[in-house]
Amino acid sequence: MKAERFALLFVIVLVIGVPLVAVLARSTSDTIEMHAQMADNGGWTPSNLTTQVGQPLHLRLTSDDVVHGFAVGQSIIPPVDVLPGQWTTTTLVFDQPGKYTFYCTRWCGPNHWRMRGTIEVTGTTSETITTTPPLYVTLNLDLDAPHPSEVVPDEKPSAIRGAALSVKRDRAAELDRTQSPAQLWQALKAAPETAALTDQQIWDLIAWTYRSRTTPERLAEGRQLYQQNCAACHGETGQGDGVIAPSLMKTPMPGMTMTGHETVAPINFMDAKNMLGASDAILEGKIIRGGMGTGMPYWGPIFTPAQIQALIDYLWTFQFGQ
C-alpha cells in the first residue's frame, strides 16, 4: 500500500514538477545576465547582444565595482541604474532592424565614455526609414583643420542689445548652418542696412540671431545633455576645466605611446577666437564623429539629430549668453 502511494506521489511530481522546471529554465534562458565594470576593467560583459525586431530582450544587470547606468542610444527607453551587488532588470523591444549602441550614463572614471556595447537587431519591418547624411559629410568638411576667427568682439555679445537695434534684421536672420559667426559678421559688416552699426553692435545682432532661432525648451534640453555628457571634461562653464580634464592633458590613449595620438585638453568653449570661426556643421561633425585621437568621444550613435542641434544651440550660449 505504501509502495502504491509512493508511486502515485512520484507520478504527480513528474506531471507537475517537470513542466514547472522547464518553464523556469526557459524563463532563465531568455534573460541575459550582464555585468558592468569600469572601462579599464572590462566594461560591459557581454558587450555584444543580438535580438530580433519585435522580440523582447530581457536583461538582468549588476555592477561589479561602482554605480553605473544603462541606456540605449537614440532611444526613448528610459535609462536604469546598475548598482553594485544588486540586480536590475529591464526589457527592450526594437521595432526597427539595425545596430544600436548601449552605454553607461554614470561618470565612473576618465574612460567612462568607452563603456559601450552593441545590440544587433535583425528582421524586417513594413516601415521605410530614410536617413540624411550629416551636413559635414555632405560638405566634405575637414573637421580637424583649424578654424580660427579673424575677428572677435571687444566684449561678450548681447542678444538683448541686438534685439533693441532699430535696423532691418532680414539679412541677419538668414543664418546658414554652414556659416560661422565670423563669416556672418563679415557679411553684415559689408551690408548697406548695417553700415551705421558699430562692430560691437553687429556682434550683438548676431547674438540675437542665434538666440532667436532656438527656444527656451531646446536650450534647456541642450543644457541637460551638456551637463550629463560633456561637463565632466569641458567644465560646467565651458572653459575646458571639468573634473576629468587633468587626466586628458597629453595622456596616451589606451595601448598607445606618446606619438601625437595622445589625448589633449578639452576645448574651451569660452575661447572666442576658436568658437566664432566654427559653424553648426563643424560642431555637429565633431559631436557625431568625435575628435580623432584626442580623447573626444563620438556621440553619433547616442544622440538623435534633434538632440545634437539642441546641444549645439546650448554651446553657442557660451559665446552669446542665455
C-alpha positions in Angstrom: 0.0 0.0 0.0 2.8 2.3 0.9 4.6 1.4 -2.3 1.5 2.3 -4.3 1.1 5.7 -2.6 4.8 6.4 -3.2 4.5 5.5 -6.8 1.4 7.7 -7.2 3.2 10.6 -5.5 6.2 10.1 -7.8 3.9 10.3 -10.8 2.3 13.5 -9.6 5.7 15.1 -9.0 6.7 14.2 -12.6 3.5 15.5 -14.1 3.6 18.8 -12.2 7.3 19.4 -11.5 8.9 18.6 -14.8 6.8 21.2 -16.8 7.4 23.8 -14.0 11.1 23.2 -14.1 11.0 23.5 -17.9 9.1 26.9 -17.7 11.6 28.2 -15.1 14.6 27.1 -17.2 13.1 28.6 -20.3 12.5 31.9 -18.4 16.0 32.0 -17.1 17.5 31.2 -20.6 15.5 34.1 -22.1 17.2 36.6 -19.7 20.7 37.7 -20.3 22.8 38.5 -17.3 25.2 41.4 -17.8 28.0 42.7 -15.5 29.2 46.2 -15.6 32.8 47.3 -14.6 34.8 50.4 -15.2 36.1 50.5 -18.7 39.7 49.8 -17.7 38.5 46.6 -16.1 36.4 45.3 -19.0 33.3 47.5 -19.3 30.1 45.5 -20.1 30.1 41.7 -20.2 28.7 40.7 -22.6 29.2 43.7 -24.7 27.6 42.5 -28.0 24.0 41.3 -28.0 21.6 40.1 -30.7 17.8 40.1 -30.9 15.0 40.3 -33.5 12.5 43.0 -34.4 9.5 42.9 -32.0 11.1 40.2 -29.8 11.5 41.2 -26.1 15.1 41.3 -24.9 15.2 40.6 -21.2 18.3 41.9 -19.3 19.4 41.4 -15.7 22.2 43.8 -14.8 24.6 44.2 -11.9 27.8 46.2 -11.2 31.0 44.6 -10.0 32.5 47.8 -8.8 30.8 51.3 -8.7 27.4 52.6 -9.7 26.8 52.6 -13.4 23.8 53.4 -15.6 22.4 51.6 -18.7 20.8 53.3 -21.6 20.3 52.7 -25.4 21.4 55.5 -27.7 18.8 57.3 -29.9 16.0 55.6 -27.9 13.1 56.7 -25.7 13.8 53.7 -23.4 14.5 55.3 -20.0 17.9 54.6 -18.5 18.3 52.4 -15.4 20.8 52.5 -12.6 23.1 49.5 -12.2 24.1 49.1 -8.6 27.0 47.1 -7.0 25.9 43.8 -5.7 22.3 44.2 -6.8 20.3 43.0 -9.8 18.3 45.4 -12.0 16.0 44.1 -14.7 14.9 45.8 -17.9 13.2 44.6 -21.1 14.0 46.1 -24.5 11.8 45.8 -27.7 13.0 47.2 -31.0 10.7 48.0 -33.9 13.4 48.6 -36.5 16.4 46.4 -37.5 19.9 47.8 -37.2 22.8 48.1 -34.8 22.1 50.0 -31.6 24.6 51.3 -29.1 24.1 50.9 -25.4 26.3 52.9 -23.0 26.9 53.9 -19.3 25.1 57.0 -18.1 27.1 57.5 -14.9 30.5 59.1 -14.9 32.6 56.2 -13.5 36.2 57.3 -14.4 38.3 59.0 -17.1 37.4 56.3 -19.6 33.7 56.3 -18.8 32.8 57.0 -22.4 34.4 53.7 -23.5 31.7 51.8 -21.6 29.7 51.0 -24.7 28.3 47.9 -26.4 26.1 47.0 -29.4 22.8 45.3 -29.9 22.4 43.8 -33.4 18.7 43.7 -34.3 17.7 41.6 -37.2 14.4 41.1 -39.0 12.2 43.2 -41.3 9.6 45.9 -41.0 7.0 47.4 -43.3 8.1 50.9 -42.5 10.7 52.5 -44.7 13.3 54.6 -42.9 15.2 57.2 -44.9 18.3 58.8 -43.5 20.0 62.0 -44.4 23.8 62.2 -44.2 25.2 64.7 -41.7 26.0 68.2 -43.1 29.7 67.8 -42.5 29.7 64.6 -44.7 27.6 66.4 -47.5 30.0 69.3 -47.5 33.1 67.1 -47.2 34.4 69.2 -44.3 37.8 68.6 -42.8 36.9 68.6 -39.1 40.5 68.5 -37.9 41.5 71.7 -39.8 42.0 74.8 -37.6 39.2 77.4 -38.0 40.3 80.5 -36.1 38.1 83.6 -36.4 39.8 86.6 -37.9 37.6 88.9 -35.9 36.4 88.8 -32.3 34.2 91.1 -30.3 35.6 93.5 -27.7 33.1 92.3 -25.2 30.6 89.4 -25.0 27.8 90.0 -27.5 24.3 90.5 -26.1 21.1 89.2 -27.7 19.1 91.7 -25.7 21.1 94.6 -27.1 20.8 93.1 -30.6 17.0 92.8 -30.3 16.8 96.5 -29.4 18.7 97.7 -32.5 16.4 99.6 -34.9 17.7 98.0 -38.1 16.3 95.6 -40.6 17.3 92.2 -39.5 16.4 90.2 -42.6 20.0 89.6 -43.6 21.0 88.5 -40.0 18.1 86.1 -39.9 19.4 84.3 -43.0 21.6 82.2 -40.8 23.2 79.3 -42.7 24.4 76.3 -40.8 27.5 76.2 -42.9 28.4 79.8 -41.8 30.5 80.6 -38.8 29.6 83.7 -36.7 32.7 85.3 -38.0 31.6 84.8 -41.6 28.1 86.2 -40.8 29.8 89.2 -39.1 31.8 89.9 -42.3 28.6 89.7 -44.4 26.8 92.1 -42.1 29.7 94.5 -41.9 29.6 94.9 -45.7 25.8 95.2 -45.9 24.3 98.6 -46.6 21.5 98.2 -44.0 24.0 97.7 -41.2 26.5 100.3 -42.3 25.6 102.6 -39.4 26.3 99.9 -36.8 29.5 99.7 -34.8 31.5 96.4 -34.8 30.1 95.5 -31.4 26.5 96.2 -32.4 27.0 93.8 -35.3 28.1 91.2 -32.8 25.0 91.9 -30.7 22.9 91.5 -33.8 24.5 88.1 -34.4 23.9 87.1 -30.8 20.2 88.0 -31.3 20.2 85.8 -34.5 21.5 82.7 -32.7 19.1 83.2 -29.8 16.0 83.8 -31.9 16.5 80.6 -33.9 16.0 78.4 -30.8 13.6 78.1 -27.9 13.9 78.0 -24.1 12.8 74.4 -24.2 15.5 73.4 -26.7 18.2 75.3 -24.7 17.1 73.5 -21.5 17.4 70.2 -23.3 20.8 71.1 -24.6 21.9 72.2 -21.1 20.8 68.9 -19.7 22.7 66.9 -22.3 25.8 69.1 -21.8 25.7 68.6 -18.0 25.2 64.8 -18.3 27.7 64.1 -21.0 30.1 67.0 -21.6 30.7 69.0 -18.4 33.0 66.4 -16.8 35.6 67.2 -19.4 34.6 70.7 -20.7 33.5 72.1 -17.3 30.3 73.5 -16.1 31.1 76.9 -17.6 32.6 75.5 -20.8 36.2 76.5 -20.1 37.7 73.1 -20.5 38.2 72.7 -16.8 36.0 69.7 -15.9 36.9 67.2 -13.2 38.2 64.7 -15.9 40.2 67.4 -17.8 43.5 67.0 -15.9 43.7 63.3 -16.8 43.2 64.1 -20.5 46.1 66.5 -20.9 48.7 64.8 -23.1 47.7 61.3 -21.7 48.5 58.4 -24.1 45.4 56.7 -25.4 45.0 53.1 -24.2 47.6 50.9 -25.8 49.5 53.9 -27.4 52.7 55.7 -26.7 53.3 59.5 -27.0 53.4 59.7 -30.8 50.9 62.5 -31.4 47.8 60.4 -30.8 47.6 61.1 -27.1 44.5 62.8 -25.5 44.5 66.5 -25.3 43.0 69.1 -23.0 39.2 69.6 -23.7 38.2 72.5 -25.9 37.4 75.8 -24.2 34.0 76.9 -25.4 34.7 80.4 -24.0 37.6 80.9 -26.4 36.0 83.4 -28.9 38.8 83.1 -31.5 38.2 79.3 -31.8 34.5 79.2 -31.4 33.5 82.1 -33.6 35.3 80.5 -36.5 33.3 77.3 -36.3 29.9 76.6 -37.9 27.0 74.5 -36.9 28.1 71.9 -39.4 31.6 71.7 -37.8 30.2 71.4 -34.3 27.7 68.8 -35.4 30.5 66.8 -37.1 32.8 66.9 -34.0 29.9 65.7 -31.8 28.9 62.9 -34.2 32.4 61.7 -35.1 34.4 62.8 -32.0 37.9 64.1 -32.0 40.1 61.5 -33.8 42.9 60.6 -31.4 42.2 63.3 -28.9 40.0 61.6 -26.3 36.8 63.3 -27.5 34.1 60.6 -27.6 31.9 60.0 -30.7 28.2 60.7 -29.9 26.7 59.8 -33.3 25.2 56.5 -32.1 24.0 58.1 -28.9 22.2 61.4 -29.7 19.4 61.9 -32.1 19.8 64.8 -34.7 17.3 66.9 -32.7 19.4 66.3 -29.5 22.6 67.3 -31.3 21.1 70.5 -32.6 19.8 71.3 -29.0 23.3 70.7 -27.7 24.8 73.0 -30.4 22.3 75.7 -29.6 23.4 75.5 -26.0 27.1 75.6 -26.9 26.6 79.0 -28.5 25.4 80.4 -25.2 29.0 80.3 -24.0 29.7 83.0 -26.6 26.4 84.8 -26.8 24.8 84.3 -23.4 21.5 82.9 -22.4 
